[in-house]
Amino acid sequence: MTGQHTSLTAERWARFPFDRQVLMIGNEMNRASKLLDRSDERSLRACYERVLALVDLTVKIQSWPPRRRELLRWRDLAAKLFIAETPCPDAHAAAFLSLLRFTPASYAQIPFVLGGSTTPSHRKRPA
């Protein structure tokens, strides 16, 4: 893993409740949101790499199979964002919204990070 989470172990990650884990993954997705309109693809990919690493840790410590299955499905969305040749704001928004719907605590953040919309096309278009 690169950057901020290099020393994060599965044991330490497991100490956080699932709500907080999802919110921390969401923090990285929010960072990536801010990089979508720039031409800094390297930083965007680094965000997605951190997202994938945190999701991998979350999957690794999951003992409830339905939650693990849904996390792995969501990881596929994040992996597609990571390998995409060009950034896709709509795909990012859809994946981010899907992540935030995992828990009540993360769902409550939708108005703050996605502008109040619960649909992927939340991005405000210039007038």
C-alpha positions as CSV (number, residue, x, y, z in Angstrom):
1,M,0.0,0.0,0.0
2,T,1.2,3.5,-0.6
3,G,0.8,6.8,1.3
4,Q,-1.1,7.2,4.5
5,H,-2.1,3.6,5.2
6,T,1.2,1.8,4.7
7,S,1.5,0.7,8.3
8,L,-2.1,-0.3,8.7
9,T,-2.5,-3.9,9.6
10,A,-5.6,-6.2,9.4
11,E,-5.5,-6.4,13.2
12,R,-5.6,-2.7,13.7
13,W,-8.2,-2.2,11.0
14,A,-10.4,-4.9,12.7
15,R,-10.5,-2.7,15.8
16,F,-12.6,-0.1,13.9
17,P,-16.4,-0.7,13.6
18,F,-17.6,-1.5,10.1
19,D,-19.3,2.0,9.9
20,R,-16.0,3.7,10.4
21,Q,-14.2,1.4,8.0
22,V,-16.7,2.4,5.3
23,L,-16.3,6.0,6.2
24,M,-12.5,5.8,5.9
25,I,-12.8,4.1,2.5
26,G,-15.3,6.9,1.6
27,N,-12.7,9.5,2.6
28,E,-10.4,8.2,-0.1
29,M,-13.2,8.2,-2.6
30,N,-13.9,11.8,-1.6
31,R,-10.3,12.7,-2.2
32,A,-10.5,11.0,-5.6
33,S,-13.7,13.0,-6.4
34,K,-11.7,16.2,-6.0
35,L,-9.1,15.0,-8.5
36,L,-11.4,13.9,-11.3
37,D,-11.6,17.3,-12.9
38,R,-7.8,17.9,-12.8
39,S,-5.3,16.3,-15.0
40,D,-3.4,14.7,-12.1
41,E,-4.1,11.1,-13.0
42,R,-1.2,9.9,-10.9
43,S,-2.8,11.2,-7.7
44,L,-6.2,9.9,-8.7
45,R,-4.8,6.4,-9.2
46,A,-3.0,6.6,-5.9
47,C,-6.4,7.4,-4.2
48,Y,-8.0,4.4,-6.0
49,E,-5.0,2.3,-4.9
50,R,-5.6,3.2,-1.3
51,V,-9.3,2.6,-1.7
52,L,-8.6,-0.9,-3.0
53,A,-6.1,-1.6,-0.2
54,L,-8.6,-0.5,2.5
55,V,-11.4,-2.6,0.9
56,D,-9.0,-5.6,0.8
57,L,-8.3,-5.2,4.5
58,T,-12.1,-5.0,5.2
59,V,-12.8,-8.1,3.2
60,K,-9.9,-9.9,4.9
61,I,-11.4,-9.4,8.4
62,Q,-15.0,-10.0,7.5
63,S,-16.5,-13.0,9.1
64,W,-20.0,-12.5,7.8
65,P,-20.2,-14.0,4.2
66,P,-23.0,-11.7,2.8
67,R,-21.0,-8.6,3.8
68,R,-17.8,-10.0,2.3
69,R,-19.7,-10.9,-0.9
70,E,-21.1,-7.3,-1.2
71,L,-17.7,-5.8,-0.5
72,L,-16.1,-7.9,-3.2
73,R,-18.8,-6.8,-5.6
74,W,-18.1,-3.2,-4.7
75,R,-14.4,-3.8,-5.0
76,D,-15.0,-4.7,-8.7
77,L,-16.4,-1.2,-9.2
78,A,-13.4,0.4,-7.6
79,A,-11.0,-1.8,-9.6
80,K,-12.6,-0.6,-12.8
81,L,-12.1,3.0,-11.8
82,F,-8.4,2.2,-11.0
83,I,-7.7,0.6,-14.4
84,A,-9.7,2.9,-16.5
85,E,-7.6,4.7,-19.2
86,T,-9.4,8.0,-18.5
87,P,-11.3,9.1,-15.4
88,C,-15.1,8.7,-15.6
89,P,-16.9,11.0,-13.1
90,D,-20.2,9.3,-13.6
91,A,-18.8,5.8,-12.8
92,H,-16.9,7.3,-9.8
93,A,-20.1,8.9,-8.5
94,A,-22.1,5.7,-8.9
95,A,-19.4,3.7,-7.1
96,F,-19.1,6.3,-4.3
97,L,-22.9,6.4,-3.9
98,S,-23.0,2.6,-3.7
99,L,-20.3,2.6,-1.0
100,L,-22.1,5.2,1.1
101,R,-25.2,3.0,1.1
102,F,-23.4,0.2,3.0
103,T,-24.2,1.6,6.5
104,P,-26.6,4.1,8.1
105,A,-23.6,6.2,9.2
106,S,-22.1,6.4,5.7
107,Y,-25.6,6.9,4.1
108,A,-26.0,10.0,6.3
109,Q,-23.0,11.5,4.6
110,I,-24.5,11.5,1.1
111,P,-25.9,15.1,1.3
112,F,-22.5,16.4,2.3
113,V,-20.3,14.6,-0.2
114,L,-22.6,14.0,-3.1
115,G,-24.7,17.2,-2.9
116,G,-27.8,15.6,-1.4
117,S,-28.6,13.3,-4.4
118,T,-29.0,9.6,-4.0
119,T,-28.6,9.1,-7.8
120,P,-25.3,8.8,-9.6
121,S,-25.8,11.8,-11.7
122,H,-25.4,14.1,-8.7
123,R,-22.7,16.3,-10.3
124,K,-23.9,19.8,-10.8
125,R,-23.6,21.0,-14.4
126,P,-22.4,24.5,-15.1
127,A,-25.2,26.9,-15.9
